[in-house]
Amino acid sequence: MPFGCLTLGEKKDYNSPTEVTDKYDLGQVVKSEEFCEIFRAKDRNTLKMYTCKKFNKKDGRKVRKAAKNEIMILKMVKHPNILSLVDAFETKKEYFIFLELATGREVFDWILDQGYYSERDTSNVMRQVLEAVAYLHSLKIVHRNLKLENLVYYNRLKHSKIVISDFQLAKLENGLIKDPCGTPEYLAPEVVGRQRYGRPVDCWAIGVIMYILLSGNPPFYDDSDEEDPDCRDKNLFLKILSGDYEFDSPYWDDISDSAKTLVASLMDVDQDQRLTAQEAIAHEWISGNAASDKNIKDGVCAQIEKNFAKAKWKKAVRVTTLMKRLRGPDQGDSGAAGGAAGASADAHTPSGDPAPSAGGSISMAAAIKAALKENASDTQTATNPAQSVQPAARQEEPQQSRCNGDAPQMVPQRKGD
């Protein structure tokens, strides 16, 4: 019986803890995340190694939701660029999820270790990500957690594939979603503006990832000396809402116009005009020969090391407080129901917490709403790079809901520092 489908008074069958330990030998904890602990696990019969994620039910409703959601979504998918579900158990106290073990490095680490790194390398990474996301979108699944930390190499072989992990926040798009979810730097404008959203948020996050991989910089950052985190977040959100980013010199001087066009098309402020994952795959920079083979490693690595402090980047900081501010005082509408077994974006907000109701939270929501209204009347702002870089042409097609993102806290610094 699927998780979350019990009727009142029905007795639920749980796995015994020994069913888990008789089949798998759980090693030491590799790392702890907000929702779960991650282990290396060995199948006692085959001796094959897997990744095990253990969720403790006592840690709260959001943890239980995240576990049930990840299990349900992973049972639906099978794709070479998505880590596969191997086994799942539910005991009275815990959930155990066993996944394929990816032994390769994160993309950042791979870039830093290369002697030569070009647009073609980035194009290869983005093609695999886009193919996986296009597959998810064909099933009406919104990942909502696309970020660099969730892109890893499957193994350490030279031509290893990229795999996407972490489906705790993924959601079925049964109608558009409104629950805010994510890390500030990856949020699409429609999430920041508290509009209903769908699959296009994933495409926006892919554009952010591509921007970082080509320049080493985040597209949106607060370059003020403001100490108040509320003010910094508001400044960042206003830039996202207006699409206020640049292909600035010298970081983009050696990057092809084709790459810039694709980034601009994926990061179109208007979600209805944003490229879909399938359309992006057909772009010449992905499927053709437009990606340059020029070595850009030195410039990209220098900016990566400057902008993304390793300790802070690796730490999976959740943005619960920021998301509570973004939800605003009128968050009575939770968006479309029917999302993956009850796993809403509230996985990033403490269960039972009231919506913020004072001072900074209201002013944050008010400022964002005001900016959204202003942006609606003039979406082509003077700072929008789409004015100087023509977005990829889109074929006319029936209207459909499309793409989002969440991530560990990105800590960008000013590029000139």
N, C-alpha and C positions, 0 to 999 in steps of 0.2 A: 504494500500500500504506500502511495507517495506520502512524503512528509507533509504535514499540515492538513491532511484530509480526514482526520479523525472526527467522528460524530460524538455528541454528548453522551457520556456514559459508556462509551466503547473502550474496552481494555486494549492498551497498546502493547505490542510485543517489542521488547527491547533486546538488543544484543547483550550477551554476557561479556564482561571485561576479558574473560579468558578466551573468548572467541577471537579477540584481537591479538592477544599476546601468544596464543597457540599458533597463529598463522604468521605473525610478524614479530621480529626482534626489534624493539624500538631502542635507538641509541640515545645519545645525549641531545639536549636541546641545541639546535643550531642557532636559532634566533627567536626572539619573542616579538610579536606584532600586537597591534591594538586588540584584535579579535582572537588571536590564537597563538599557540606555540608551534614551532616547526622543528621536526625531527628528521633524521635519516633513519629509514627503516629497511630491514632485510627480510625478504620472504624466506621463511625457515626451510621450505622445500626446494625452491629453485635457486636460492642464495642471491637473487636479483635485488638490487637496491632501488628504493623508491623514496619519495618525499612524503612525509606524514604531517598533516595539520591537525592539531588537537584543539578543539573548542570546549571550554568548560562552561556548562550551562549556568553555573552559579554566578558567572560574570555578568549576567543580565540578559534582558530581552533582545537587545541589539546584537549580542553575540550569537544567540540562538537563531535569530533571523538570518544573520550573515552565513552561518553554517548551512542551514536548510536551503538558503538561496543558492549557494555555490554548488551544493550537491545537485539540486534540481536543474540548474543551467548546464552543468558539465555532463549530465546524463543526456542532454539534448544534442550536444555538439561532438563532432569528430572531424578534425582538420589537422593537416601536418604541421601547421604553425600555431597550434593551440595545445598546451599541455593536457594530456588525456587523463580522465578519471580512471583509476584502476580498481578501487574498492572504497566502500563507505560503510561505516558502522555508527549506530546510535545506541549508547548505553543509557542508563538512568541519569548519569552525571555528565556525560561527554558525547561529543561527536568526533569521529575520526575520519579524515579524508585522505586517501592514499592516491598520489599522483605520480606520473612519470617523473623521473629525476633528471633535471637539466644540470649538466656538470660544467657547462661553459660559463663565460664571464658576462657581466652586464655590458651593454653597448659602450658606455663611457670608458670602462676599463679596457675594452678591446681597442678603442680608438687611441687611447693613451699609449698602448703597447705597440702600435703599428709604426713601421718605418716610413710607410707611404699610405696616405689617406686622401681620397678624392671624392668628387661628387658621385662618381660611379659606385663607390662603396656605399654612400648614403642612399643612392637610388636602389641598390640591391636590398638594403635594410627596409626601406619604405615600401618597396614592392611586396615583400613578404607580409609586412604589417597590414597593408591595404588589402591583400588577398584574404587574410584571416578576418579582417573587419567586414569586408564585403560579404563573406560567408555568414558571419554573425547577423548582419543586417538583412540577409535573405531570409533568416529565421525570425526576423523582427526582434532581435536581441540587441539592446544598447549596452555596451560594456561599462561606460561611465567611470572607468578607472584607468584609462590609457595614460601611461606616463613612462618615462625612460626606465625607471626602476623595474617596471614590469616587462621589459623587453630583454631577453637573455638569449645567449647562444646555447643551443641544445647540447653541444659537446665542445671539446677543445680542438677538433680537427679543423684544418685550414678553411674548408668550405662548409662549415657547419650552418645549419639553418637557424633562423630566429624563431623563438616561440614566445607567445603571449601568456602571461599567468595572471592569477588573482581575479576571480569572478564573484567576489563577495558582494559587490555593488551592482553587478549586471542586472538588467531588468527587461522583462518582456514589454514591448511597446504595444500594449492593448489600449490605444488612445494615447494622447500626448501626456507627458509627465511634467510635474511642476515642482517636486521636492528638490531644493537646492542640494547639491552634492559635489564635493571635489576640493581641490587645492587651488588657491587663488590664481596662480599663474597659468593654469590650464583651463580655467572656466570659460565657456563660451558666453558671448554677450547675452543670449537669451536666458541663460542660467543666472547671470549677474542681475539682469533686469527682471527676474522673477516672472518670466513668461513661461508658457508651456513649451516644452522642448521634446526632442526625440533623437533619432539617429544622427542628425547633423552635428550634435555635440561631440561625437567621436571623431568626426572629420576635422572639426576645429582643433581638437587635441592633437591629431596627427599633424596638422599644420604647425602647431607649436613645437612638436617634437622635431619636425623637419627643419624648422628655423634654427633650433638649438644645435642640431647636428651639423648644419652648414656654417654656422658662425661662432658657436661656443657661447652665445649670449641668449638670454631669454628675450622674446619679443616685447614683453611688457614688464616694466620695472619702475619703481618710484625713485627718481633721482633727486628728491628733495632731502633736506637734512632733518626732516620731521621725526621727532622722537616718539610721538604718540602712535601706537600701532593702528588705532582706529583711523587716524588720518592717512596713514600710509596705505591701508587697505582701500579706503575711499578713493584716494588718488589713483591707485592701481585699477580699481573697478571702472573709474571714469575713462581711463585710457582704453580698457577692453571694450567698453560700450561704444566708443567712437572709432575703434580700430586704429588707435593712435600708436602705430609702430613704424619703424623705418628700416630700409635696407641701407644702413649707414656705413660710411667709409671710416676706416679702411677694411672693415670686417667683411663687406660684401663686394669689394672691388673685383675680386677674382671669381665671383660666382656668376654662372651663366644667367642670361635673361629668362631662359626657359625654366630654370629652378625658381626664380623669383615669381614668375607668373603662376606656377603651381602653388607656391606658398600663399600668394595673394588670393587664389581661387579657393583654397581650403579654408582660409581665414577671412572669408567674406562675412561682414557683420550681419548681412541678411541671410538667415538660415535657409530661406527658400531658394536663394541664388547660389548657395555654397555647393561646391562639387560634392557628389556622392563618392563613396569609396570606389565603386565600379567605374565611374567616370575618371577618377584620378588614375586608376590603373591604365586606362587607355591613353593617358597623357604622354606626349613624346619623351618627357624626361624620365618616365618610368618604363615605358614599353619600347621606346625608340632609342636613338643614339644621341640624344640632346645633352645628356649628362657629361660634363667635362671630365677629362682624365688628369687634370692638373693637380699636383700635390698641394693640398691646403692644410696639411697636418699641423704645421708649426703654429699658424694663426689660430686654428680651432682649439688646439690643446692649450695654448696660452690662455685663451678666454675661458675655457672650461675650468682650468685650475684656479683662475682668478674669481670667477663668478659663482662656482658651486663648490663651496668648502666641503671636502669629502665627508667629514664627520657629520655635518649638518645635512648634506644631501642624502647620505645613506640612511640617516635616522628617519623612520617612517612617522613623521609628526602628523597627526591628524588635526583637522581644523575645526573641531567641534565648536569652539567659541565663535569663530568667524562665521560658520554656517548658521549659528543661532542668530547672529546679527543680520545675516543676509535674509533669513526667513522672515524677519520683520514682525511687527505686532499683530498683523492681520492674517497670519498663516493658518487660517482655518481650513483652507482648501488644500488637501494633500495631493491633489492631482489625480491622475487616473488610477483607479483601483485595479485590481487584477494583475498587478506586477508580480513577478516570479515568487510564488508561494509566500507572499506577504513581505518580501524583502524590499523595503522602500529605501529611499536615500536617507531615511532616518538612521540607517546603520552608522551614520557619522554624527548623530546627535543622541545624547543620553536619553534613554527611555523615560518618559514622564516629565522631562524638563519643560517648564512653561516657556512660551515664546517671550523674548525680551520685551520689556515694556517701559524702559526708561531711557532718558537722555541720549547717550551715544548710539544705542541701537536704533532708535526712531530716526535720529538725524541721518544715520547711515542709510537706512531704507529710503528716507525722503530724498536724500541727495541723489541716490541711484535712480529713483523713479523720475525725478525732475530731469536728470540727464537723458533718461530713456525717451521721454517725451520730446525733448529737444532734438535728440538723435533721429527720431522717427520722421521729423519734418525735413531733415537734411542728412541723409545717410552718407553722402559723399563729403566727408569733412576734408579740410585742407591738408590734414596730416595723414590721410589714408593713402598708403602706398599704392593702392589699386588705381589711383589717378595717374600715376606715372608708369605703372606696370600693368598692362592689360591682362585681366584674368582670362583663363582659358575659356573658350567659347563652349557653351552648353547646348546640347541638343534639346529641342522641345520634347517634353515627355509628360505623362499624366502626373498631376501633383501627388507627391507622397511625403510622408513624414520621414525625416532622415536622422543625423548623428549626435558625445560628451567626454568629461575626463575628471579624474581625481588623482592625487599623487602625494609623495612625501613632500614635506614643506620645502619648497625651493627658496634659497636665500640669495637672490641676485644682488650684486653690488653695482655701483655705477661703472660704466665701461671705461670711463676716463681715469679711474683710480689707479 
